[in-house]
């Protein structure tokens, strides 16, 4: 069937002409203007205002996140300042800490300290024995029995002899050493021999004794 544009044009022309009186009424024109205004605002809001609002919401979220990060950074900076101040307060005592707990077993120096102490206290070391100990930090870290960064110790046994007074001073000297050493076992054996001990201007006699000690010498690998 052929399309007759003349008849179609005439039909739509009559349709628009029938609507024309309705559009000429003021109320209908006002309603139509309002409806089209809402449509225009809606389209404008969808294509223009919506992306802008999304950008604003995104920026506000970023501002909140960055504010939280800034607060956390300030807290970390304050903590670092406090840590730095605490470190400066104890910096002068760190050498003492290294002497008390060296980073390696340092068994030779520990034994030498005991020998020097025995000489100062006028006692004689008859026997000194060390168990098998790791000499370096690397060998300690490979050990499965002793994890790294924990307080460790090696046992040390020694026998000293001297007057009872000197031996007791030797024990007190061990406890006063800067190196951290604990006494795990102590056994006195009087020899029945008396020796002269100077006390002020008079000479007194003191029993000659033998002392067996078992010690734990600590270090911090």
C-alpha positions in Angstrom: 0.0 0.0 0.0 1.5 3.4 -1.1 2.1 6.1 1.5 -0.1 9.1 0.8 1.6 12.0 2.5 -1.1 14.5 1.6 -3.8 12.6 3.5 -1.4 12.0 6.4 -0.5 15.6 6.6 -4.1 16.7 6.5 -4.9 14.3 9.3 -2.1 15.5 11.6 -2.9 19.1 10.7 -6.4 18.7 12.0 -5.0 17.1 15.2 -2.7 20.0 16.0 -5.4 22.5 15.1 -7.8 20.8 17.6 -5.1 21.1 20.3 -4.4 24.8 19.5 -7.4 26.2 21.5 -6.4 24.2 24.5 -2.8 25.6 24.5 -4.2 29.2 24.2 -5.9 28.9 27.6 -3.8 30.6 30.3 -4.1 27.8 32.8 -3.1 25.1 30.3 -0.2 27.2 29.2 1.0 27.7 32.8 0.7 23.9 33.5 2.6 23.2 30.3 5.3 25.6 31.1 5.7 24.1 34.6 5.8 20.6 33.2 8.5 21.5 30.7 10.4 23.4 33.3 10.5 20.3 35.6 11.6 18.2 32.6 14.4 20.7 31.8 15.6 20.9 35.4 15.5 17.1 35.7 17.6 16.7 32.5 20.0 19.4 33.6 20.3 17.9 37.1 21.0 14.4 35.6 23.6 15.5 33.1 25.2 18.5 34.9 24.4 18.7 38.6 24.7 15.0 39.3 28.4 14.7 38.3 29.2 17.8 40.3 27.5 16.4 43.4 29.4 13.1 43.0 32.6 15.1 42.8 31.7 17.1 45.9 30.9 13.9 47.8 34.2 12.3 46.6 36.2 15.3 47.7 34.6 15.4 51.1 35.4 11.7 51.6 39.0 12.3 50.6 39.2 15.3 53.0 37.9 13.1 55.9 40.4 10.3 55.0 43.3 12.7 54.8 42.3 14.3 58.0 42.4 10.9 59.7 45.8 10.2 58.2 47.0 13.6 59.3 45.9 12.9 62.9 47.5 9.5 62.9 50.8 11.0 61.5 50.8 13.6 64.3 50.3 10.8 66.9 53.2 8.9 65.4 55.4 12.0 65.3 54.5 12.7 69.0 55.4 9.0 69.8 58.7 9.3 68.0 59.5 12.6 69.8 58.8 10.9 73.2 60.9 7.8 72.2 63.8 10.1 71.2 63.6 12.0 74.5 63.5 8.6 76.4 66.5 7.4 74.4 68.5 10.6 75.2 67.7 10.1 78.9 69.2 6.5 78.9 71.8 7.0 76.2 74.6 7.5 78.8 73.7 4.2 80.5 73.7 2.1 77.4 77.4 1.1 77.8 76.5 -0.3 81.2 73.6 -2.3 79.7 76.1 -3.7 77.1 78.4 -4.7 79.9 75.6 -6.3 81.9 74.1 -8.2 78.8 76.5 -8.3 75.9 75.3 -9.3 72.5 77.4 -12.5 72.4 78.2 -15.0 75.1 81.5 -13.3 75.7 82.5 -16.3 77.9 86.2 -15.4 77.9 85.6 -12.0 79.3 83.2 -13.4 81.9 85.8 -15.9 83.1 88.4 -13.2 83.2 86.2 -11.0 85.3 85.8 -13.8 87.8 89.6 -14.4 87.9 90.2 -10.7 88.4 87.6 -10.7 91.2 89.2 -13.7 92.9 92.6 -12.0 92.8 91.2 -8.8 94.4 89.5 -10.8 97.1 92.6 -12.9 97.8 91.0 -16.2 97.0 92.4 -18.9 94.7 90.5 -20.4 91.8 91.3 -24.2 91.9 89.0 -25.1 89.0 86.9 -23.3 86.4 84.9 -25.1 83.7 82.6 -23.9 81.0 79.9 -25.9 79.1 79.6 -25.9 75.3 78.4 -22.4 74.3 77.8 -20.5 71.1 80.7 -18.1 70.5 78.9 -15.9 67.8 75.5 -14.6 67.3 75.1 -16.4 63.9 75.7 -19.8 65.6 73.1 -18.9 68.2 70.5 -18.0 65.6 70.9 -21.3 63.9 70.1 -23.2 67.1 66.6 -24.4 67.4 66.7 -24.6 71.2 67.5 -20.9 71.8 65.5 -18.4 69.7 67.2 -15.1 68.8 66.5 -11.9 70.7 65.8 -13.7 74.0 67.7 -13.7 77.3 70.2 -16.5 77.2 72.9 -17.8 79.5 75.7 -20.4 79.7 76.5 -22.3 82.9 79.9 -21.9 84.6 81.4 -23.9 87.5 84.3 -23.0 89.6 86.0 -23.9 92.8 87.7 -21.3 95.0 89.6 -21.6 98.2 90.6 -19.0 100.8 89.7 -17.7 104.2 86.0 -17.7 105.1 85.9 -13.9 105.1 87.6 -13.6 101.7 85.3 -16.3 100.2 82.2 -14.5 101.4 83.5 -11.2 100.0 84.1 -13.1 96.7 80.5 -14.2 96.6 79.3 -10.6 97.3 81.6 -9.4 94.6 80.0 -11.8 92.1 76.6 -10.3 92.9 78.0 -6.8 92.5 79.6 -7.4 89.1 78.2 -5.4 86.2 77.9 -8.6 84.2 74.6 -10.3 85.0 75.4 -13.5 86.8 73.3 -15.6 89.1 74.4 -18.3 91.6 72.5 -21.5 91.1 74.4 -23.7 93.6 76.9 -23.0 96.4 78.7 -25.5 98.6 81.1 -24.7 101.4 83.7 -27.3 102.5 85.8 -26.3 105.6 89.4 -27.5 105.4 90.1 -27.2 109.1 93.0 -24.9 108.5 93.1 -21.5 110.2 94.9 -18.6 108.6 95.8 -15.1 109.9 93.6 -12.3 108.7 94.4 -8.7 109.3 91.6 -6.7 110.8 92.4 -3.1 111.6 95.4 -3.1 113.9 94.9 -6.6 115.2 95.4 -10.0 113.5 92.6 -12.5 113.7 92.3 -16.1 112.6 89.8 -17.3 110.0 88.9 -20.8 108.9 90.3 -21.8 105.5 87.4 -23.0 103.3 86.8 -24.3 99.8 83.7 -23.1 97.9 82.1 -24.9 94.9 79.9 -22.5 92.8 77.7 -23.1 89.9 76.7 -19.9 88.0 74.6 -18.8 85.1 76.2 -16.0 83.0 73.7 -14.1 80.9 73.8 -12.4 77.5 71.3 -11.0 75.1 71.9 -12.2 71.5 
